[in-house]
Amino acid sequence: MQPVFDIAAVHRLKYAGAVDADGHVLEAPDLWENYIEARYRDRALRLRRDGDGLEYLEIDGKPSKRTRKGYPATLGRMGQTELEAFTPHPDKTYAANMPFGACDTGERLRLLDAEGLDAAVLYPTIGILWEAELADAELSQAYCRAYNRWIADFCRPSRGRLIPIAHLSLGDPEAAAAELRRAVKDGCRGGFVVPFAWTRRPHGHPAHDPLFAAAVELDVPIAIHPSFEPFNLRSQRFEDGHRLPLLASATAGDGVRHAFTTFFDFAAFDRFPKLKLVILESGAGWIGYWLDRLDGVAT
């Protein structure tokens, strides 16, 4: 059962013209099965149930190691404070827990009206989980294409108020550039990447220039959005990283800052002075210290 929702209780902004710059959707549970190319369908991302009836993600035919024991159902409960809402149970499913407007275009537009928002830029939820567990570059591109087709369709009836951003994977920069061109033609207004690449190349590395060139050519931004990250790529400082959930939460934005900084290490803006980057969900308190350190090193 969908959570009870009173749209009249939504906080409304007191000023006009505001845009949600980092809105999220909960993707349709069967998105990847329906939107992925036929040759990849048996390897599509999908929801499964374990022996206890609890949901988990299946990625490339294998159970996810990070979304077990009913975790997908909690994605619609973010912001709630009652612990009972997060207690795993077979009846608490991903689809049943979706809040108002999370996976329905009409509802989302009603929610924007209630909030007093002109528009919302939309990013995925499941889509920022799977890349940490899929090193296959070809299949990763297929997963991205499937989501991008779906989000373009989701936003299309909104007449520009819901703004789709394409998911791109740096495992194959040429393919990512091609997908950005296709997705923008289909209605997407930019692309986003996660804070790591399985190739271990820094984001600002010239190997990624095909994607940056496409973004400049199309005059669209590239965003860096936090995501699940592979433990072996995130940090080697401590062992058993999966047992440090508080550390993971406190450092969730670090990857974005690190990725952004590499654009200066590799002089990416010298090569692409018109490249537009969007830095998401990483706060702003670090900027003063960051600028001071860069100035100290570069001058």
PEFEN-V434804 format. One record per pair of residues at least 24 apart in sequence whose ideal C-beta (glycine too) atoms are under 7 Angstrom apart, sorted by the first residue. I is the first residue (numbers start at 1). J is the second residue. Records with the same first field share a line. If there is no record, write none. Layout:
# PEFEN-V434804
I: J / J
This chain:
# PEFEN-V434804
1: 96
2: 96 / 98
3: 97 / 99
5: 99 / 100
7: 100 / 110 / 114
10: 111 / 114 / 115
12: 114 / 115 / 116
13: 115 / 116 / 117
17: 118
18: 116 / 117 / 118
19: 117 / 118 / 119 / 120 / 121
20: 117 / 120 / 121
21: 121
22: 121 / 123 / 280 / 281
23: 120 / 121 / 122 / 123
24: 122 / 123 / 124 / 125
25: 102 / 103 / 122 / 124 / 125 / 154
26: 75 / 76 / 98 / 102 / 103 / 125
27: 124 / 125 / 126 / 127 / 147 / 150
28: 103 / 150
29: 94 / 95
31: 146 / 147 / 150
32: 143 / 146
35: 146 / 149 / 150
36: 142 / 146
37: 142
40: 139 / 142
43: 139
45: 130 / 143
47: 72 / 94
53: 90
54: 88 / 90
55: 93 / 94
57: 129 / 130
59: 130 / 133 / 134
60: 134 / 136 / 139
64: 133
65: 133
66: 132 / 133 / 228
67: 129
73: 97
75: 125
76: 102
105: 154 / 157 / 158 / 162
108: 162
109: 158 / 161
112: 161
118: 161
119: 160 / 161 / 163
120: 162 / 163
121: 163 / 165
122: 151 / 155 / 162 / 163 / 164 / 165
123: 165 / 192 / 225
124: 167
127: 167
128: 194 / 225 / 227 / 228
129: 228
131: 169 / 194 / 227
132: 227 / 228 / 229 / 230
135: 198
137: 171 / 172
140: 169 / 171
141: 169 / 172 / 175 / 179
144: 168 / 169 / 179
145: 179
148: 179 / 183 / 188
152: 183 / 186 / 187 / 188
155: 187
156: 187
163: 189
164: 188 / 189
165: 189 / 190 / 191 / 192 / 223
166: 191
167: 192
168: 192 / 193 / 211
170: 197 / 199 / 208
171: 197 / 198 / 199
173: 207 / 208 / 210 / 211
174: 210
176: 211
177: 210 / 211 / 214
180: 211 / 214 / 215 / 218
181: 214 / 218
184: 218 / 220
189: 220
190: 220 / 221 / 222 / 223
191: 215 / 220 / 222
192: 222 / 223 / 224 / 225
193: 222 / 224
194: 225 / 227
195: 224 / 226 / 227 / 229 / 255 / 256 / 258 / 259
196: 229 / 230 / 233 / 255
200: 233
202: 262 / 265 / 266
203: 259 / 262 / 263
204: 262 / 263 / 265 / 266 / 268
205: 266
206: 266
209: 271
212: 268 / 272 / 275
215: 275
216: 272 / 274 / 275
221: 276 / 277 / 278
222: 277
223: 278 / 280
224: 256 / 259 / 260 / 277 / 279 / 280
225: 280 / 281
226: 252 / 253 / 255 / 256 / 281 / 282
229: 255
253: 281 / 282 / 283
256: 280 / 281 / 282
257: 282 / 286
264: 294
